[in-house]
Structures are given as C-alpha cells and as structure tokens.
Amino acid sequence: MYAALPGIDVYLEDHGSGAPLVLLHGGALTLDLSFGPLIPRLAASRRVVPVELQGHGRTADTDREITLANQAGDVVGVLDHLGLERADVLGFSWGGLVALETAVRHPERVDRLVLGAVHTRADGYHAEIHDPAQYATSTRMPTEEEFAAMTAEYERYGLSSFETVVGKLDPIVTAEENWTPAQLAGITVPTLVMIGDHDFVRVDHAVAMQETIPDAALAVLPRTTHTGLLDRVEIVVPILEDFLTR
C-alpha cells in the first residue's frame, strides 16, 4: 500500500498485529533485501510496518531533496497514515540514520529505537569504507552478489536510478558529523545499538554511541559483516524480542 504524503507516495506494508514496529531498510536496498527473512519472525508477535524510503524499491525518487529530516518526516507521515501515535522503530544502515533522526526530531512518536549498523560521524566507519581504492580487497564491503541484488531491484521496479540515489545518499553518509554528542545525550527513548564485529562501523564508535545515549544497550554480533547483520536471524530475533518487550 502507499501513504500519500506531501510531494511523495511512500510504499509500506502492514504485517501481523500487536505493538507496532516500523522497519527502515538500508541504502540502495529494499524492504525485501533488508528484512525478508526477519519480517515473518517479527510479525508472529507484533505489528510490523516495513517502509521503502524515497528512491528505493517501490517509492520513487522525486525532485524533493533527500535529507534525513525529510525522510524522518516521511516516517511520521506513515504513522499518521496508519493512525499510530507512537511506534518502535528499527532502522538498518541508511534506515538507521533515518530512525535516529526521527528519534531526535520527533521523540514523541518513538517508543523504542533500534539502530542497526549505524554511525553518527564519518570517522565512525573504518577508513577503508571511505577509500574506493580498497573496495576490491575489503572484506567488509558488500560482495559482488549483494551489489548485483541491489541493482536488480532497481531494474525490477524502474522508479529510480541506483547510481543517482547512491550519489544523493553519499554526502550524508560521509558527513563529518550528523549528530553532536549533545544530541545523542538528549535521546530519551530506550535504544539498542547493534552492529557486526566486521561491520563498516567501528566497534569503539558503537560503544561510544551506547555510552552517550542515556538508556542504550549494545549488541555486537560475532563474525558478522555490515550487509550480513540482519541475515543472522537466529541471533537477531531473540535480541530484538528481549529488547522490545522490556
């Protein structure tokens, strides 16, 4: 289904029943690529609302600038569309940046926050992630098969260009700082910071986030890459269920 928001029609799905959980996918991904195996497991005990953000999957790119503020506003618009005052929000990678922005800008709409493979500043990533010369040899980067799956989804829906959207996201992903420590310290909702031990995100950066956000927990999954984080369903689901039901 679509939520007709100002300047954009946002694609979303609605699974299960119970406490609502909004899912926000990674950059250049779709809800299927990010959450395919996870959705049925989570929907068994709660209402799950996966959303495709501007320029991804079934939500077309538009002339509107892609910003974290705009996409956080879209999350609020989806909640309004569904008649939900509040929801838990889980974001992965780019979607995690949007989730964090939603909690900062609209704290009254977020119950619990899950930040999967999220950084708050450029140096929160390992240096090789910012160096194209190392992409071919980096074991942290997506595989050729994973990149092929991303481009195939863009070709499948034909609503946006992979290269164009990545170009719009990159200045934000590589920004020196998207949130100050003071902004992180001002987050009032219970938060779970979750990364892989072989992530784009440095473990010490995730620790710093967990220590700065007042009511935050940290999970580091072993032998797990950035793109593989949510594929570890047998590990991730119990962690999420424990956090979301506390």
Buried (B, 14 or more C-beta within 10 A) or exposed (E): EBBEBEEBEBBBBEBBEEBBBBBBBBBBBBBBBBBBBBBEBBBEBBBBBBBBBBBBBBBBBBEBEBBBEBBBBBBBBBBEBBEBEBBBBBBBBBBBBBBBBBBBBBBEBBBBBBBBBBBBBBEBBBEBBEEEEBEEEBEBBBEEEBBEBBEEBBEEBEBBBBEEBBEBBEEBBEBEEBBEBEBBEBBEBBBBBBBBEBBBBBBEBBBBBBBBBEEBBBBBBEEBBBBBBBBBBEBBBEBBBEBBEE
